Amino acid sequence: MNNRLRELREQQGWSQGQLAERLAVSRQTVNALETGKYDPSLPLAFRIAQLFAAPIERIFLYEE
C-alpha cells in the first residue's frame, strides 16, 4: 500500500523519530511505513489520520 506519510511528515518539519514519538511507535516502524514495507494496523492508521487531520484515504493509497 502506498502512502503520503513521508510527505506529510516533512511538511510538518518532523523527523522520523519525532513522528514515532507522537504515534507511540518506534522510528523503525515509521521508516517501514514510509517505505511501504509495513502496512499499519487499523488503530495506527486512525492515529496517523487524526495526527495529520486528514481522512485515512488521503494518507494511504490502496492499489489492487
Buried (B, 14 or more C-beta within 10 A) or exposed (E): EEBBBBEBBEEEEBEBEBBBBBBEBEBEBBBBBBEEEBEBEEEBBEBBBEBBEEEBEEBBEEEE
